[in-house]
Each structure stands twice: as structure tokens, then as C-alpha cells.
């Protein structure tokens, strides 16, 4: 995958806050969680899974680049549903008939 172009700093708004969850005193007392906002598009991403603010900044920046790349990707061409061919329909019905005959053999005979 080709590297994504860098995002100019004036388009970003960084916020740091305390993350919750496991990680001990370092995570609970230090503002390691990162919330990154791309101002022109309004896309917001957060990263709280690492105990290091530096690592969370990198993760958030990668997530933002991925979200911007996804937004700029052209939409997929809609699928046009097709009908099964006559041969496929015949084969499916024959398979059902075979299965019905096998199941019919499992029943008790009528005289019992």
C-alpha cells in the first residue's frame, strides 16, 4: 500500500485526555488518550489503547488518514441482480427432488 500524503498541521485539532481501563497508575494519572479532529471534514478519531501518548498520536493520525482515504474513494458500482439460468434452475429442482426421495425413505411404512 502506498504511503498516504501528510495532512497539514493547520487542518488538525489535537485533544488529550485521561484514558480509562487497565494500565495502572501511568495510564490513570497521565493524559495519554488522543482525540484528533480534521477541521475541514469534521472527521474525529480517538486512540486510547496505548499507555503512551506518543504511540496514541501515531495511531490516531493513521486512523485519520485511513478515514480520509476511505471518504475520497469512489463509490462502488452497484450490483445488478441477475436471474438464474434455466439450466441452473433445473439442476436446483432436481437436487431438491433427490433430497426429497432420500427423506421419504426415512418414514415408517404406511401399514405400521
C-alpha positions as CSV (number, residue, x, y, z in Angstrom):
1,X,0.0,0.0,0.0
2,X,1.4,3.4,-1.0
3,X,2.0,5.9,1.9
4,X,-0.7,8.4,2.3
5,X,0.1,12.1,1.9
6,X,0.7,14.1,5.1
7,X,-2.1,16.2,6.5
8,X,-1.2,19.9,7.1
9,X,-1.0,20.8,10.8
10,X,-3.4,23.8,10.4
11,X,-6.2,21.3,9.4
12,X,-5.8,19.3,12.7
13,X,-7.1,19.9,16.2
14,X,-5.5,17.7,18.9
15,X,-7.1,17.0,22.3
16,X,-5.5,14.9,25.1
17,X,-7.5,13.4,27.9
18,X,-7.2,10.6,30.5
19,X,-8.0,7.2,29.2
20,X,-9.9,4.7,31.3
21,X,-9.4,1.0,31.7
22,X,-6.5,-1.2,32.6
23,X,-2.9,0.1,32.6
24,X,-2.2,1.1,36.1
25,X,-1.1,4.4,37.6
26,X,0.7,5.6,34.5
27,X,-2.5,5.4,32.4
28,X,-4.9,6.7,35.0
29,X,-2.9,9.8,36.1
30,X,-1.4,11.0,32.7
31,X,-3.4,12.3,29.8
32,X,-2.4,9.6,27.3
33,X,-5.6,9.4,25.2
34,X,-5.8,11.3,22.0
35,X,-8.7,12.8,20.1
36,X,-7.8,14.1,16.7
37,X,-10.2,16.3,14.6
38,X,-9.8,17.1,10.9
39,X,-11.3,20.6,10.8
40,X,-12.2,20.8,7.0
41,X,-14.1,17.4,7.0
42,X,-15.2,17.2,10.7
43,X,-13.9,13.6,11.0
44,X,-13.0,12.7,14.6
45,X,-10.8,9.8,15.6
46,X,-9.6,8.7,19.0
47,X,-6.9,6.4,20.3
48,X,-6.8,5.2,23.9
49,X,-5.4,1.7,23.7
50,X,-1.7,2.5,24.4
51,X,-0.2,3.8,27.6
52,X,2.0,6.2,25.7
53,X,0.6,9.5,24.4
54,X,3.2,9.4,21.6
55,X,2.0,6.0,20.4
56,X,-1.6,7.1,20.6
57,X,-0.8,10.1,18.5
58,X,0.6,7.9,15.8
59,X,-2.3,5.5,15.9
60,X,-4.9,8.4,15.7
61,X,-3.0,10.0,12.8
62,X,-3.0,6.7,10.9
63,X,-6.7,6.2,11.6
64,X,-7.5,9.7,10.3
65,X,-5.5,9.2,7.1
66,X,-7.4,5.9,6.5
67,X,-10.7,7.6,7.1
68,X,-9.9,10.4,4.7
69,X,-8.7,7.9,2.1
70,X,-12.0,6.0,2.5
71,X,-14.0,9.1,2.2
72,X,-12.2,10.1,-1.0
73,X,-12.5,6.6,-2.6
74,X,-15.1,6.5,-5.4
75,X,-18.3,4.6,-4.5
76,X,-18.5,1.0,-5.7
77,X,-20.6,0.3,-8.8
78,X,-24.0,-1.0,-7.6
79,X,-24.6,-4.7,-8.3
80,X,-27.3,-5.5,-10.8
81,X,-29.1,-8.6,-9.8
82,X,-29.4,-11.4,-12.4
83,X,-31.8,-14.3,-12.7
84,X,-30.6,-17.9,-12.6
85,X,-30.3,-19.6,-15.9
86,X,-32.8,-22.3,-16.9
87,X,-30.1,-25.0,-16.5
88,X,-29.3,-23.8,-13.0
89,X,-33.0,-23.7,-12.1
90,X,-33.4,-27.3,-13.4
91,X,-30.4,-28.5,-11.6
92,X,-31.6,-27.0,-8.3
93,X,-35.0,-28.6,-8.6
94,X,-33.5,-32.0,-9.5
95,X,-31.3,-31.7,-6.4
96,X,-34.4,-31.0,-4.3
97,X,-36.2,-34.0,-5.8
98,X,-33.3,-36.3,-5.0
99,X,-33.2,-35.0,-1.4
100,X,-37.0,-35.5,-1.0
101,X,-36.7,-39.1,-2.2
102,X,-33.9,-39.8,0.4
103,X,-36.0,-38.3,3.1
104,X,-39.1,-40.2,2.1
105,X,-37.2,-43.4,2.7
106,X,-36.8,-42.5,6.4
107,X,-40.5,-42.5,7.0
108,X,-42.3,-45.5,8.5
109,X,-44.2,-47.8,6.1
110,X,-47.9,-47.0,5.8
111,X,-49.1,-50.4,7.3
112,X,-47.5,-50.0,10.7
